[in-house]
Amino acid sequence: MSWIAGQFNKLEIGKARAEKNQLNAPSGQLESPARTKKINPVKRIFLGILAFFTASVLAACAALPDSGPVHKGEVNVDSRNPLSQLASGPVDGSTPEKLLADFQQACAAGTYDEYGIARQFLTTSQRRHWKPQEEVTVLNPKTELKIGFDSETNRATGTGQPSLRLNKAGISQKFRTEETVRYSLAKENGQWRISSLPDGVVLTNSAFKNAFAKRNVYFWSSDHRFLVPDPRWVPRKNGAQNLLESLFFGPSDDLSPAVSSPAIMKKIPSSLVVLQNKKARVELPDTVHLRSQLEVDQLYQQLRATLLDVSGIDEVVLSQNGSSLAGSNEQSAASPKPVMLGVKNGEVVEESESRNGVFTAQTNGDYDITWPTPSNPTTDFHVAIRGGNELVRLQRGKAPVVLYRGNNLRAPQVDAWGWAFTGDSTQEGALVAVNARGATVELKLPTDSNWKIPFFALSSPGVRGLVVWQVGYSFQAQLVTLVRGEDGTPRQIIPAQDKTEVMRDVISAAWVNPGQVAVLQGGSSPKVQVFGVNSYDESFDAPVNAEYLVPNPPDGNVEVVSDRGSRLGHIEQSWRVLGSDIFYPAYSS
């Protein structure tokens, strides 16, 4: 790089001399350099090579990944904004207001330098006690922390409107609409420094996204049949290590009743995972005792599912005392591709990687088939609603089989255990689950007697759900957790959080991915509200003719279907047409 800089210096010196000669010439003789200057052919070739080489180097720098193989002391380049990693220490003579503003900037870069620069803004005694990793509060987009300083008490307050608060494991915590952060300042060696402050940091929305990435950690369902994703925000630097620390912290509170936790680590080593050549080696400390090969295999599958979500990791090895644990090198088969079912010209059609065309022909013109819902691609339990009052099983090339009869049945949801959830959308407080043999379980939900359940959406594989309540013209949504028996039979639904704020004109609900669920509101100003698990919520305008949401879209973007059967995806803040002429499309989870 120094050689390149030298060549550019020579070129710049020559350019400066030429410009000086032009300026010293009589004004009548000045001409455009582009018209008068002839470049030597050899020099032209050299300049071309130099420009190409420089562009290649700059492109390579810009393409560095934001995660992947890391080494001790290495700072991974943040592909969103490399400058977000840079911060300066306190400036001599800073006022309290400037000191606190610069401190916020240092906190934004803190995940990249372990908050070393941010600590320089604190008094010597406070540096040892502050715990910035304990909590992160994220402000609403396009807002900052507003700082006010009282010169009589040497105290400052920062006020802001949060959109998210996370603990050190990336699990969301409660917060108020407006939060206040209190600081005390004191002079040390003639300069203002922060003498007291709460643990944790406050970040703007953009700084948070530059420093943190959303990833999934995985826990086994209570019967150890399926892995359940639990979304978390973790620092981008040393992402694999942070992700495993979040995993061994345990599941989110709402997930705890329905999953099992991994082996307990009282103290997680800082080198729990070592990355090299796209391989992640997890070295378990001696304090972790796995009682059987089954426990080894289960922990390995958890770790593998969690770490393969990090860019640059293709293989996971589990070891202890320097030796690979038996069976941990066996890699799982690739995940099956999603299947889409929909209705076209009265027939159920299928779109998948291997099949396209009619799935089940219409056999009774008096009863329309709606809401065909595919199961997980590894099973063969697909269902639909016929005539509004029958839950039917769909099998390729065969007539639908009635599994359950009721009234005003809501769109079904199929879980990985082979249960389809439906029920009367005009009744309050109950869901009905039906399996492939026609066995029925009624699940009561605690609520006021007047609340109906027009919509219920289930996340993959079938542990988290969203209930949409209705009373009169008002709607509220609530995340819930499904608890099952040892055989996978759903036994209980537990409210996971308080209901959302009141909504109007709700016409559809569907999970976009295991960590986000969308609610479509109609009316004169239709919009989509997306509720995040351990994440912030967001909303945006919907197409004016949107009728319902598409469950489990494969690319993770919100999709809707219009009243004319056009399927539109919300991509890069705009709606784009993805397909047409298929109604009630739904993807397997």
C-alpha positions in Angstrom: 0.0 0.0 0.0 2.9 2.4 0.7 4.1 1.9 -2.9 0.7 2.9 -4.2 0.7 6.0 -2.0 4.1 6.9 -3.4 2.9 6.7 -6.9 -0.2 8.8 -6.1 2.1 11.4 -4.5 4.2 11.6 -7.6 1.1 12.1 -9.8 -0.3 14.7 -7.5 3.0 16.7 -7.4 3.1 16.6 -11.2 -0.5 17.7 -11.4 0.2 20.6 -9.0 3.2 21.8 -11.0 1.2 21.7 -14.3 -1.7 23.7 -12.7 0.9 26.3 -11.3 2.4 26.7 -14.8 -1.1 27.3 -16.3 -1.9 29.9 -13.6 1.4 31.7 -14.4 0.7 31.8 -18.1 -1.0 34.8 -19.8 -4.8 34.5 -19.5 -5.2 34.4 -23.2 -3.2 31.3 -23.4 -5.0 29.2 -20.8 -6.7 26.1 -22.2 -8.5 23.1 -20.7 -5.9 20.5 -19.7 -8.2 17.9 -21.2 -7.8 19.5 -24.6 -4.1 20.3 -24.6 -2.4 17.7 -22.5 -1.2 14.5 -24.2 -0.5 11.5 -21.9 2.4 9.3 -22.7 1.1 5.8 -23.8 3.3 4.0 -21.3 2.0 6.3 -18.6 -1.6 5.8 -19.7 -1.1 2.0 -19.3 0.5 2.5 -15.9 -2.4 4.7 -14.7 -5.0 2.1 -15.9 -3.2 -0.7 -14.0 -2.9 1.5 -10.9 -6.6 2.5 -11.0 -7.7 -1.2 -11.4 -5.4 -2.4 -8.6 -6.6 0.4 -6.3 -10.2 -0.3 -7.0 -9.8 -4.0 -6.4 -8.1 -3.3 -3.0 -10.9 -0.9 -2.0 -13.6 -3.3 -3.1 -12.0 -6.1 -1.1 -11.9 -3.8 2.0 -15.6 -2.9 1.5 -16.6 -6.6 1.2 -15.2 -7.8 4.5 -17.8 -9.8 6.4 -19.4 -8.6 9.6 -19.1 -12.1 11.2 -17.3 -15.3 10.6 -13.8 -16.5 11.6 -12.5 -14.4 14.5 -9.4 -14.5 16.5 -8.5 -13.1 19.9 -8.0 -9.3 19.7 -9.4 -9.1 16.2 -12.1 -6.5 15.3 -14.5 -7.6 12.6 -15.4 -5.0 10.1 -19.1 -4.0 10.4 -20.3 -4.2 6.8 -23.1 -1.7 7.6 -20.9 1.1 8.6 -17.2 0.6 9.4 -17.0 4.1 10.9 -19.4 2.9 13.7 -16.4 1.1 15.2 -14.5 4.3 15.7 -14.7 6.6 18.7 -12.6 9.2 20.3 -11.8 9.7 24.0 -12.8 12.8 26.0 -11.5 16.2 24.7 -9.8 18.5 27.2 -12.0 21.4 28.1 -15.3 19.7 27.2 -18.4 21.0 28.8 -20.6 18.5 30.6 -23.1 18.4 27.7 -20.3 17.7 25.2 -18.7 15.1 27.4 -22.0 13.2 27.7 -22.7 13.5 23.9 -19.2 12.1 23.1 -19.7 9.4 25.7 -22.8 8.2 23.8 -20.7 8.0 20.6 -18.1 5.9 22.5 -20.9 3.6 23.7 -22.1 3.1 20.2 -18.6 1.7 19.3 -18.2 -0.1 22.6 -18.9 -3.6 21.4 -15.8 -3.4 19.2 -13.4 -2.2 21.8 -15.0 -3.8 24.9 -16.1 -0.2 26.0 -12.4 0.7 26.5 -12.8 4.3 25.1 -16.2 4.8 26.8 -14.6 4.1 30.2 -12.2 7.0 29.6 -15.2 9.3 30.1 -15.7 8.0 33.7 -13.8 8.8 36.9 -11.1 6.4 37.8 -13.1 4.8 40.6 -16.2 4.4 38.4 -14.4 2.7 35.6 -14.0 -0.5 37.6 -17.7 -0.7 38.6 -19.6 0.2 35.4 -21.1 -2.9 33.6 -22.1 -1.7 30.1 -22.9 -5.2 28.8 -25.7 -5.7 31.4 -28.4 -3.9 29.3 -28.9 -2.0 26.1 -31.7 0.4 25.5 -32.5 1.2 21.9 -34.2 4.5 21.0 -36.9 5.0 18.4 -35.6 5.6 14.9 -34.3 9.1 14.1 -34.2 10.1 17.8 -31.4 10.6 20.2 -30.9 10.9 24.0 -31.6 14.5 25.0 -29.1 15.7 27.7 -29.8 18.3 30.3 -27.2 19.4 32.9 -27.8 21.1 36.3 -24.7 23.2 37.2 -25.8 23.5 40.8 -25.9 19.8 41.5 -23.5 18.6 38.8 -26.1 16.1 37.8 -27.4 15.4 34.3 -30.4 13.7 32.9 -30.9 12.0 29.5 -34.4 11.5 28.2 -35.4 9.4 25.2 -38.2 7.3 23.8 -37.1 3.6 23.6 -38.3 1.0 21.1 -36.4 -1.9 22.7 -34.6 -2.9 25.9 -32.4 -6.1 26.1 -30.5 -7.8 28.9 -27.0 -9.2 28.4 -28.4 -12.4 26.8 -30.4 -10.4 24.2 -33.8 -11.0 25.8 -36.3 -8.2 25.8 -37.2 -6.3 29.0 -40.0 -4.0 29.8 -39.6 -0.2 29.4 -41.6 2.9 29.6 -42.7 5.1 26.8 -40.2 7.7 27.9 -37.1 6.8 29.9 -34.8 9.0 32.0 -31.1 8.2 32.5 -29.4 10.0 35.4 -25.7 10.9 35.6 -23.5 12.6 38.1 -20.4 14.5 37.0 -17.2 15.5 38.8 -13.9 17.1 37.9 -10.9 14.9 37.8 -7.5 16.5 37.1 -9.4 19.6 36.0 -11.6 17.8 33.5 -15.3 16.8 33.7 -15.8 13.1 34.1 -18.9 10.9 34.8 -18.8 9.9 38.5 -22.0 7.8 38.6 -24.3 6.2 36.0 -26.5 3.2 35.6 -25.2 -0.1 34.2 -25.9 -0.6 30.5 -25.9 1.7 27.5 -28.3 3.7 25.5 -28.0 3.5 21.7 -29.7 5.2 18.7 -31.5 2.8 16.4 -28.8 3.1 13.7 -25.9 2.6 16.1 -27.7 -0.5 17.6 -28.1 -2.1 14.2 -24.5 -1.4 13.3 -23.2 -3.0 16.5 -25.7 -5.9 17.0 -27.1 -8.6 14.7 -30.3 -10.6 15.1 -29.7 -14.4 15.4 -31.5 -17.5 16.7 -30.4 -19.7 19.5 -32.2 -23.1 19.7 -33.7 -25.1 22.5 -35.2 -28.6 22.4 -38.9 -28.9 22.9 -40.0 -30.5 26.2 -40.2 -33.9 24.5 -36.8 -33.4 22.7 -38.4 -34.0 19.3 -37.9 -30.5 17.7 -35.5 -27.6 18.0 -37.3 -24.3 18.8 -35.7 -21.0 17.7 -35.4 -18.2 20.2 -34.4 -14.9 18.5 -31.7 -12.7 20.1 -29.8 -9.6 19.4 -26.0 -10.2 20.0 -22.9 -8.0 19.3 -21.5 -8.5 15.8 -17.9 -8.7 17.1 -17.2 -12.2 18.3 -20.7 -13.1 17.3 -20.3 -16.9 17.7 -19.0 -16.5 21.3 -21.8 -14.0 22.2 -24.4 -16.3 20.6 -23.4 -19.3 22.7 -23.3 -17.2 25.8 -26.9 -16.3 25.1 -27.7 -20.0 24.5 -26.3 -21.1 27.8 -28.0 -18.2 29.6 -31.2 -20.2 29.0 -34.5 -19.6 27.1 -36.6 -16.5 27.2 -39.2 -16.5 30.0 -42.1 -17.0 27.6 -40.4 -20.1 26.1 -39.3 -21.7 29.4 -42.5 -23.7 30.1 -42.3 -25.5 26.7 -38.6 -26.2 26.2 -35.7 -27.8 28.0 -32.5 -25.9 28.8 -28.9 -27.0 27.8 -26.3 -28.2 30.3 -25.7 -25.5 32.9 -22.5 -23.5 32.9 -22.0 -21.4 36.0 -19.1 -19.6 34.3 -18.8 -19.4 30.6 -15.2 -19.3 29.3 -14.2 -16.5 27.0 -12.9 -19.0 24.5 -15.9 -21.3 24.5 -15.8 -21.3 20.6 -12.8 -21.1 18.4 -13.3 -20.3 14.7 -10.9 -21.4 12.0 -11.3 -22.2 8.3 -15.1 -22.1 8.4 -15.1 -24.6 11.3 -16.4 -23.7 14.8 -14.9 -25.8 17.6 -16.8 -25.7 20.8 -14.6 -26.7 23.8 -16.8 -27.6 26.8 -15.2 -26.9 30.2 -14.7 -29.7 32.7 -17.6 -28.4 34.8 -20.1 -29.6 32.2 -21.0 -33.3 32.7 -23.0 -35.0 30.0 -24.5 -38.2 31.3 -25.1 -40.1 28.1 -24.3 -40.2 24.4 -27.9 -39.0 23.8 -27.2 -35.8 25.8 -24.0 -35.3 23.8 -25.9 -35.6 20.5 -28.7 -33.3 21.7 -26.3 -30.6 22.8 -24.4 -30.9 19.6 -27.5 -30.4 17.5 -28.4 -27.4 19.5 -25.0 -25.9 19.0 -24.9 -26.7 15.3 -28.3 -25.1 14.6 -27.3 -22.0 16.6 -23.8 -21.5 15.1 -24.7 -22.2 11.4 -26.7 -19.0 11.6 -23.4 -17.1 11.7 -21.9 -16.1 8.4 -18.7 -18.0 7.6 -19.4 -21.1 9.7 -20.0 -24.3 7.7 -19.0 -26.9 10.2 -19.3 -27.4 14.0 -17.2 -29.7 16.2 -17.9 -30.4 19.9 -15.0 -31.3 22.1 -13.9 -31.6 25.7 -10.4 -31.8 27.1 -9.1 -31.4 23.6 -10.9 -34.5 22.2 -13.9 -34.5 19.9 -16.9 -36.0 21.5 -18.1 -39.2 19.7 -20.9 -38.6 17.2 -20.5 -34.8 17.2 -18.9 -34.7 13.8 -22.0 -36.2 12.1 -23.6 -33.4 10.1 -27.4 -33.3 9.8 -29.2 -33.6 6.5 -30.1 -30.4 4.6 -33.4 -28.9 5.6 -36.3 -29.7 3.2 -37.5 -27.0 0.9 -40.8 -25.2 1.6 -44.1 -26.2 0.0 -46.8 -23.8 -1.0 -50.4 -24.7 -1.3 -53.1 -22.4 -2.7 -56.5 -22.3 -4.5 -56.8 -21.7 -8.2 -60.0 -22.1 -10.2 -61.5 -24.0 -7.3 -58.7 -26.6 -7.1 -55.9 -26.9 -4.5 -52.6 -26.3 -6.3 -49.0 -27.0 -5.1 -45.8 -25.2 -5.8 -42.5 -26.7 -4.5 -39.0 -27.4 -5.7 -40.0 -30.8 -7.0 -43.7 -30.5 -7.9 -46.0 -27.9 -9.5 -49.7 -28.3 -10.4 -53.0 -29.6 -9.1 -52.7 -31.1 -5.6 -56.4 -32.0 -5.0 -59.2 -31.4 -7.6 -62.5 -30.0 -6.5 -64.9 -32.8 -5.9 -68.0 -30.9 -4.6 -68.8 -27.6 -6.3 -71.3 -26.7 -3.5 -68.5 -26.2 -0.9 -65.5 -24.0 -1.6 -62.1 -25.0 -0.4 -60.3 -22.2 1.5 -57.1 -21.8 3.5 -55.2 -24.9 2.4 -52.4 -25.2 4.9 -49.3 -27.4 4.4 -47.5 -29.1 7.2 -43.7 -29.4 7.7 -42.3 -30.8 4.4 -41.1 -33.9 6.3 -44.7 -34.9 7.1 -47.8 -35.5 5.0 -50.5 -33.7 7.1 -52.1 -30.9 5.0 -55.5 -29.5 5.9 -58.0 -26.9 4.6 -61.4 -25.5 5.4 -64.4 -26.6 3.3 -67.6 -24.6 3.2 -66.5 -22.6 6.2 -67.6 -25.4 8.6 -65.4 -28.4 7.9 -61.7 -29.0 8.6 -60.6 -31.5 6.0 -57.4 -33.4 5.4 -55.8 -33.0 2.0 -53.8 -35.8 0.3 -52.4 -35.6 -3.2 -54.8 -36.9 -5.8 -57.4 -38.0 -3.3 -60.7 -36.6 -2.1 -60.6 -34.5 1.1 -61.4 -36.3 4.3 -63.4 -34.6 7.1 -61.6 -34.4 10.4 -63.7 -31.9 12.3 -67.1 -30.1 11.9 -67.9 -26.8 13.5 -69.1 -23.3 12.7 -67.2 -20.3 11.3 -63.9 -22.1 11.4 -60.9 -19.9 11.4 -57.9 -20.5 9.1 -56.1 -23.6 10.3 -52.5 -23.8 11.7 -50.5 -27.0 11.5 -47.6 -27.8 13.9 -44.7 -30.2 13.6 -46.3 -32.7 15.9 -49.2 -33.2 13.4 -51.9 -31.1 15.1 -54.1 -28.7 13.2 -55.6 -25.7 15.2 -58.9 -24.1 14.3 -62.2 -23.4 16.0 -65.2 -21.1 15.9 -63.9 -17.6 15.1 -67.0 -16.0 16.6 -66.7 -17.7 20.0 -64.6 -16.6 23.0 -61.7 -18.1 24.8 -61.2 -21.5 23.1 -59.1 -23.2 20.4 -59.6 -26.6 18.9 -56.7 -28.9 18.0 -57.3 -31.9 15.7 -54.8 -34.6 14.6 -54.7 -36.7 11.5 -56.8 -39.4 13.2 -59.5 -37.0 14.1 -58.7 -36.8 17.8 -59.8 -33.5 19.2 -58.5 -31.4 22.1 -60.1 -28.2 23.3 -57.8 -25.6 24.7 -59.2 -22.9 26.9 -57.7 -19.4 27.1 -58.0 -17.2 30.2 -59.9 -14.0 29.1 -62.9 -12.0 29.6 -66.1 -13.7 28.6 -66.9 -11.2 25.8 -63.6 -11.6 23.9 -63.7 -13.6 20.7 -60.7 -15.1 18.8 -61.1 -14.3 15.1 -57.4 -15.1 14.3 -54.8 -17.5 15.7 -51.3 -17.8 14.1 -48.7 -20.5 15.0 -44.9 -20.1 14.7 -42.7 -23.0 13.6 -42.4 -25.6 15.0 -45.5 -25.0 17.1 -44.5 -23.6 20.5 -45.1 -19.8 20.1 -48.4 -18.4 18.9 -50.3 -15.2 18.4 -53.9 -14.8 19.5 -56.0 -11.9 18.2 -58.8 -11.0 20.5 -61.9 -9.0 19.5 -64.6 -7.3 21.5 -67.0 -5.1 19.5 -64.9 -3.3 16.9 -61.7 -3.4 18.9 -58.9 -5.9 18.5 -55.8 -6.7 20.6 -53.0 -9.2 19.9 -51.2 -11.4 22.5 -48.2 -13.8 22.2 -48.9 -17.2 23.8 -46.9 -20.4 24.5 -48.2 -23.9 23.9 -47.4 -26.5 26.5 -47.6 -30.2 25.4 -47.7 -33.6 26.9 -44.9 -36.2 26.5 -46.6 -37.5 23.3 -46.8 -34.0 21.8 -50.5 -33.5 22.5 -51.2 -29.8 23.2 -52.3 -29.4 26.8 -52.3 -25.7 27.7 -51.9 -22.3 26.3 -50.2 -19.7 28.4 -50.3 -16.0 27.7 -46.7 -14.9 27.2 -47.1 -11.1 27.5 -49.7 -8.4 27.9 -52.1 -7.6 25.1 -51.0 -5.0 22.6 -52.6 -1.6 22.3 -56.0 -1.5 20.7 -56.2 -2.0 17.0 -59.0 -1.5 14.5 -60.2 -3.4 11.4 -57.9 -6.5 11.8 -58.4 -8.8 8.9 -55.5 -11.2 9.0 -52.5 -12.5 11.1 -49.6 -14.7 10.1 -46.0 -15.4 11.2 -43.4 -14.1 8.8 -40.5 -16.1 10.4 -40.1 -17.7 13.8 -39.3 -14.4 15.4 -41.8 -12.0 13.7 -45.6 -12.1 13.4 -47.6 -9.7 11.3 -51.1 -8.3 11.7 -53.0 -6.8 8.7 -55.4 -3.9 9.4 -57.8 -2.9 6.7 -60.1 0.1 6.5 -59.4 3.4 4.8 -55.7 3.5 5.8 -54.6 -0.2 5.7 -51.3 -1.1 7.4 -49.2 -4.0 8.5 -48.0 -4.2 12.1 -45.1 -6.6 12.8 -44.5 -7.7 16.3 -41.0 -9.1 17.1 -39.9 -11.7 19.7 -37.1 -10.2 21.7 -37.1 -7.3 19.2 -38.8 -4.0 18.4 -42.1 -3.7 16.7 -42.6 -1.9 13.4 -45.5 -0.9 11.1 -45.9 0.3 7.5 -48.6 1.0 5.0 -50.3 -2.0 3.3 -51.7 -2.0 -0.3 -55.2 -0.6 -0.3 -56.7 -3.8 -1.7 -54.9 -6.3 0.6 -57.1 -9.1 1.8 -54.9 -11.3 3.9 -51.3 -12.2 4.8 -49.3 -15.1 3.5 -48.0 -17.5 6.3 -44.3 -18.4 6.4 -43.0 -16.6 3.3 -39.7 -18.3 2.3 -37.7 -15.1 2.0 -38.7 -13.6 5.3 -40.5 -10.6 3.8 -44.1 -9.8 4.6 -46.5 -10.9 1.8 -50.1 -10.1 1.2 -52.8 -11.2 -1.3 -55.0 -8.6 -3.0 -58.7 -9.0 -3.7 -57.8 -10.0 -7.2 -55.4 -12.7 -6.3 -52.2 -10.8 -6.8 -49.4 -11.8 -4.3 -47.3 -8.8 -3.2 -44.1 -8.8 -1.2 -42.8 -5.9 1.0 -39.3 -5.6 -0.3 -36.9 -2.7 0.4 -39.8 -0.6 1.8 -42.0 -1.0 -1.2 -44.6 -3.5 -2.5 -43.7 -5.7 -5.5 -45.9 -8.2 -7.3 -44.6 -11.7 -6.9 -47.4 -13.8 -8.5 -51.1 -13.9 -9.3 -54.2 -16.0 -9.7 -53.6 -18.1 -6.6 -55.8 -17.4 -3.6 -55.1 -18.4 0.1 -51.4 -19.2 -0.5 -49.6 -20.6 2.5 -46.1 -22.0 2.9 -44.9 -24.8 5.0 -43.0 -23.7 8.1 
